[in-house]
């Protein structure tokens, strides 16, 4: 199974991963130069926190082995794909109860800012195939994909 791994010590807060994520999931499919950062439809699925000491902490979905978000999802909108290990989300099944948001130990999942009727979470850029856009965009190689045991 593949997982996104993070070395927070390498992160310099450039936000390339965040912008790449926003661009990869935008509805109009344009290039990064035309990305509207204030458009609520272009939400990132990750966040970079600035700590009091000035360091940065990237926060990404861990696609956990025993995902609390999946365990707490009453509607069945979240499930762990047994083949890929990716925690997948079905927006059509989501009841917008946000139990998954409340139970994620990493604080990664969030309600979408536009409609507040669905959850925003990493989908491993499955629509794009190959490596996730955040990984490709990181100039410091602070984010990478690694094969891990289940």
N, C-alpha and C positions, 0 to 999 in steps of 0.2 A: 504494500500500500504506500502511496505517496503522501507526504505531508509537507506543508510549507514550514520551513525552519527559520529562526531569526537569531541573529547575533546582535543584540541591542548595542553592544559596545562599538560596533562599526557604523551604526546609524548616525548621520549628521543632520537629520531633520530636513533634507532637501524636498521632501514630499513628492518625489517622482513616482513612488509607488501609489500614492493616493491619487495623483492625477491620471496615471495609467489605468487605475481601477475605474475611475469616473469615466474616462474615455471609452474603455472596453464595454461598459454597460449602458452607454447613452443610447437613447431611442433613435436619434437621427443618423447615427453611424458616421459622423464626420471625422475629420482628422483632429489631432490634439490642438492645433493652432486655432481652431474655431470652437473649442470647448468653452461653454459658458459656466463659469465656476459657481455662479449664484443660482443657476437653474436647479430647482429642487428635484428634477427628474434625473439629475446627474450625481446622485449620492455615491460616495465611496463606501466600500465594504470593509475598510480598515481605517485606523486612526493612528496618528503619531502624537503621543503625549510629551509635553515639555516638562521635565521634572525641575524642582526648585534649584538643583545644582547646575542647571543648564544642559543636562544630558537629555537624550531623547529615548522614548520607549515605544517602539512600534507594537501595535496590538492588532493581531490577526486571528481569524477563526482557527482553532487548533484541530478541527475535525477529530475531536477526542475519541479515544478507544471506547469509553463509556460516556457518551454525550448527555449531559444533564438537560440540554435543550430538547433532545429527542425524548428522553424519559419523562419530561414534564409537558410535552405537547399532547393536549387532549384531543385535538382534531385529526391527528395523523398527518399533519402538513410537513413535519420533519421526520426524516428517517435516515439511517446510516446505510449507504450502499455497501453490501457485503463484499462486492468484488473490488471496488475502488477505495473504500474506506472514507469516502467523502460524505459529509452530512448534507443531504439534499433537502430542498425546500419546494413544496408545491403550493404556490400562492392561492390556487383555487380551493384548496382544502382549509386554508388558514381561517380561523375564527377571530383573529385579532385579539386574543385574550392576553397575549404577551407573557404567558407563563415561561416561555423559552427565554425571553429577554431577562426576566427576573431570576432565572435559574442558571444562566451562563456564568460560570465561575470567573471568566475572563472579561465579562462586560462587553463582549463583541457584538452580539445581536442587538438590533435597535428597530423601533418602529420607523417606517419611512416618514420623512418630513413633510411630504406633500399631502398624502391622503390619510395617513395614520391608520391604514387598514391592512397593511402587510408588514412583513419583517424584511429587513435588509441584512443579508449575510453573504459571506464568501461562497461562491459557487465553483471555485477553482478554475474560473474562466472556461468552463466546459463547452460553451458555445463556440469558443475560438479554437478549441483543440490545442494540444501541446502544452507548453509551459504557461503558467498564469502571467498576466500582463504586469503585475506588481514585481514579480521576480525578474522579468526581462528588463524592467525599467530601473532597477536599483544599481546605480553606478559604483557603490561601495561593496556590492555583493553581501550585504547584510541580510538579505532574504534569499533563500534558495529552496529548491525542492529536493527532498531526500526520500529514498525508499526505506521504509521502516517495517518492522515485524508487527503483525496484528496483536 
